[in-house]
Amino acid sequence: MTYNKNINPMCNQKNLSAQTMLVHSGTDRTRHGETSEAIYFNSGFTYENSELAEARFKGDENAKGHIYSRFSNPSVDMFQTRMATFEGAEAARATATGMAAVTTALMSQVKAGDHVVGARALFGSCRYVVEDFLPRFGVSSTLVDGREPENFAKAMRPNTKAIFIETPTNPTLELVDIKAVADIAHAHGAVLIVDNVFATPVWQKPLELGADLVTYSATKHIDGQGRALGGIILGSEEIISADIHTFIRQTGPSLSPFNAWILLKGLETLSLRVERMSENAAKIADFLATHKKISTLFYPHHKAHPQYELGKRQMKNGSTMVSFEVNGGQEEAFRLANALSIILISNNLGDAKSIISHPSTTTHQRFSEEERLEQGINRSLLRLSVGLEDVGDLIKDLDFALEQV
Ligand SMILES: *Cc1c(COP(=O)(O)O)cnc(C)c1O
């Protein structure tokens, strides 16, 4: 039996706010009408007959459907659609980790003989891919100080196919002017790939500023509860379905349906969590800025940030990460971290639980002291990922730990 149901024309995707879409977009209900999204724990799919199998493999418009979960899966599709809606991207493909997203994005754009330009302040493994991994396949790379767009322009060569940046950077929260660098990339016929993890899709939209591809480690704020690894690449339908889809289909860095489901659940509360974590981070930045045992503070929306104007222009908020240098060196930094009770010592970020890390002895240990200093990482630097705890408690925790320094 069918019943009449009045449809409000104002409730289509175009008229609904981003928060509503984070809860509903992409949902593909089964005939059971489940509330929460179903987990399609299937590696493969069946065909009613051989003709349909043939047509689907051929890509016939009216034979659309799933073939094998390395290429596509309904739970993974739901996550991709919801992310694309929120990002304002035409299309997206999910991957098993954030590093799989970065590697796929880069590898899908280059071949032997090409050249890539990157900002030298990058997440450790991203820098490894650009600096050590790509050259093994005949793709040369140049790393520049990303704070000055002019440095990218100077590094461009006729065979430069991609620029890869991260902004704010890890761990010193330097900023790269996305719009200026996108213009430089396009003037040379190259694509701009932006790793947008630190700003989150809530506060910064690189595609609107001219980027061609955006990548995330969904492990960070998108899950944000320390449960699952995941990644995603977003961009135009053309580049995603041609380059990215083909790369994932043929080489297999695909996301598991179970992790896609966890990440879908994460998206429902993404903006709520990121908004509160960022509010807490701004208050902690204010607290640290005037503390006599802190020599330098890095927070994109704090006046003390040397690129404050750019931060205000391209990020809607300073986001969830605060870095700072404590007076002294490694000993003082360790003493501070060791005296914390609520804030955990760990290298993850974007989590509901606040996390502190000492980059020079952990995530950036493999670099020489000289390379670290070139990236602004000295031994007194600590990186704090601000979580969802009560901010008064977090400040109490930091205040006590600073007294022990
Ligand atoms: C964590 C992180 C990655 C890698 O993501 P994984 O999910 O750990 O593979 C890449 N870029 C940035 C900026 C990150 O913070």
The ligand as an SDF file (V2000), in Angstrom:
LIG
                    3D

 15 15  0  0  0  0  0  0  0  0999 V2000
   47.6700   11.5990   10.5650 C   0  0  0  0  0  0  0  0  0  0  0  0
   47.9680   12.3860    9.3720 C   0  0  0  0  0  0  0  0  0  0  0  0
   48.1740   11.7630    8.1370 C   0  0  0  0  0  0  0  0  0  0  0  0
   48.1800   10.2540    7.9880 C   0  0  0  0  0  0  0  0  0  0  0  0
   46.9670    9.6840    8.3270 O   0  0  0  0  0  0  0  0  0  0  0  0
   46.8430    8.1280    8.8010 P   0  0  0  0  0  0  0  0  0  0  0  0
   45.3610    7.9340    8.8880 O   0  0  0  0  0  0  0  0  0  0  0  0
   47.5360    8.0400   10.1100 O   0  0  0  0  0  0  0  0  0  0  0  0
   47.4820    7.3090    7.7550 O   0  0  0  0  0  0  0  0  0  0  0  0
   48.4510   12.5640    7.0480 C   0  0  0  0  0  0  0  0  0  0  0  0
   48.4910   13.9060    7.1550 N   0  0  0  0  0  0  0  0  0  0  0  0
   48.2950   14.5450    8.3250 C   0  0  0  0  0  0  0  0  0  0  0  0
   48.3740   16.0240    8.3700 C   0  0  0  0  0  0  0  0  0  0  0  0
   48.0170   13.8150    9.4670 C   0  0  0  0  0  0  0  0  0  0  0  0
   47.8300   14.4550   10.6260 O   0  0  0  0  0  0  0  0  0  0  0  0
  1  2  1  0
  2  3  1  0
  2 14  2  0
  3  4  1  0
  3 10  2  0
  4  5  1  0
  5  6  1  0
  6  7  2  0
  6  8  1  0
  6  9  1  0
 10 11  1  0
 11 12  2  0
 12 13  1  0
 12 14  1  0
 14 15  1  0
M  END
$$$$
